[in-house]
Amino acid sequence: MSVATERESVRKSRLVQAVRLYVRYVDAVSHGVGRFAMYLIFPMGAILLYSTIMRVIFGYPINWIMEMSQFMLSAYYLLGGAYSLQLDAHVRMDLFYGMMSPRRRAIMDAFTVLAVIFYLVVLFRAGVSSTEYSITYSQKNYTAWAPLLWPIKALMTFGIFLMLLQTIATFFKDVAEARGKSLA
């Protein structure tokens, strides 16, 4: 074995180790944030229950409830997005996909995930821009409650970023599976 071939082998081995480490780390973060996001349904339910009790029993409508529940729902599905990608729990149109072999599915996924990555990059850039604007100008919602919008925009941008990282990890997994290898 020549020195150049040995160097190339070591370089590929280090690259595979780096990809494995990236996938492992992103999967762990997505899992943790996703499990946290799952429990956001309880405070959201409590807020809506409180609103119903105050309105129906006491006749006292609360104007911030609907906005707060919308903010909680946005955090719920955007923070949980990466976790659902990790679990492969997202919606997929299964006309021909189910008839393919696992290797062909991995090849198909590796190509289609590139469009998702592009979409998430554009969405993330817009989220960062919108969050910066929100912070710079202390943007508030045009309602009676008038909450600051930067906290929810920052959470949404963070959720999109996590989905982007998880999508890249999924791409690496699909490429490895298409090559007949595993990143585990």
N, C-alpha and C positions, 0 to 999 in steps of 0.2 A: 504494500500500500504506500503510495507516494505521500509526501508531506502535504501537498495541496489537497489531495483527496481526504486526508485525515483532518485537515483544517475545515474543509467544507462539511464533513460529518459532524465535527464538534459544533460548528456554527448552526447547523440544522437542529442538532440536539438542544442547544441553548434556546433557539427560537421556539421549538416545541414546548420546552419547559416554561418559557415566558407566556406562551398562549395558554397552557394549562393553568398556570398561576392566575392569569387574567380571568379565565372562565370560572375558576374556583372562587376567586374573590368576588366577582360580579354576581355569581349565583348566590353567594352567602349574603351579600348586601341586599339583593332583590328579595331573598327569602325573609330576611329580618324586617325590611320596610314593608313588605307585603303582609306579613303576619300582623304587624302593627296596624296597618291600614284596615285589615279585616275588622278590628275592634272599633273603628270609627262609626260603625253602624249603630252602636249602643248609645253614644252621646247624641247622635243625630236623632235617634228614636226618642230619647229622653227630651230633647228640645221640642220635638213635634208634639209629644204627649203633654208637656208643660203648656204649650200654646193652646192645645185643644181644651185642657182643663180651665185655663184662664179665660178663654173665649166662651165656652159653653156653660160652665158652672158659674163663673163670676161676671160674665158679660164684659170682660176687659180685653180687647184685642191688643196684641203686642206686635208692633210693626217690624221688629228686627228678626223675627223668627224665620220667615221665608228666605230672606237673604242668607242668614246663618246656615240654614239647612242646605241651601244651594252651594254655599262655600264648602260645607262638610262633605256633600256628595261629590263635588269636584275633587277635593283632596282624596276621598275614598277611591274613586276610580282611577285617578291619575297616579297616585302612590301605589295602587295595587296593580297597575298595568304591567310593570316589569315582572312581577310575580306570576301573573297569568301567562305571560310569554314564556317564562321559565317552565311552567307546568304544562305548556302547550294546550292551554285551556281557552284559547281565543277561537273565534268563529272562523271556519274554513269552508269554502264551497267544495264539496266532495263529489264532483262528477266523475272524474277519472283518477283522482288522487288515490282513492282507496284501492284501486285495482293495480297500482304500481308496486313494485318491490320496494323494500326499505331503502335500498341504495338509490333507486330512481327518485324516490320521494326526497331523499337528502339532496340529490342534484337539483331537483326542481325547487326545493326550499332555498338552496344556496343562491340560485338566480333571483328568485322572487323577493328574497329578503333584502336584496340590494335596493329595490324600489322603496321598501319600508325604511331603510336606513336613510335614503335621500329625503324622504318625506319628514322623518324625525329630525334630521339636521336642519331643514328649513323651518320646521315648527319650533325647534329649540332656539334658533337665531331670533325668530320673531318673539318668542317668550322672553328671552334676555332683553331684547330691545324694549318690549312693553313693560317689563319689570323695572328697568332703568328709568324709563319715563315716569313710571308710577312713583318711584322713590324720589326722583329729582323734583317733581312738581307736587308732591304730596297728594296725589290723585285720590279723590273720594268718589264713591258711588252717588249718583243723583237720586237719592231717596231721602225720606225723612230721617232715617237712621244715619245715613252718610258715613259708612265705615271707610277707613283707608283701604285701598285695593292692593297695595304692595305685598302684604303678607300672603294673600291667596295667590297672587300672581307668582310670587317666589316659590310657593309650594307647587304650583302647577308646572313651573319651569323645571324644578327639581325632579318632579315625576316624569316629565318628558325626557330629561337627561338620563334618568335611570332606565327608561324604556330603550333609549338609544344604546346605552352600554349593554343592556341585556340582548338587544337585537344583534349587536356585533358579536357577543358571546355565542349566540345561537348560530350565526353565520360560521364561526369557527367550528362549532360542533357539527354542523351540516357538511362542511368541507371535509372534516376528518371522517365522518361516516361515509361520505361519497367515495373517499379513497380507501374505504375498508378498514379504517383505523378507529381508535377510540381516544378521547381525551381524558378518560377516567383514570 
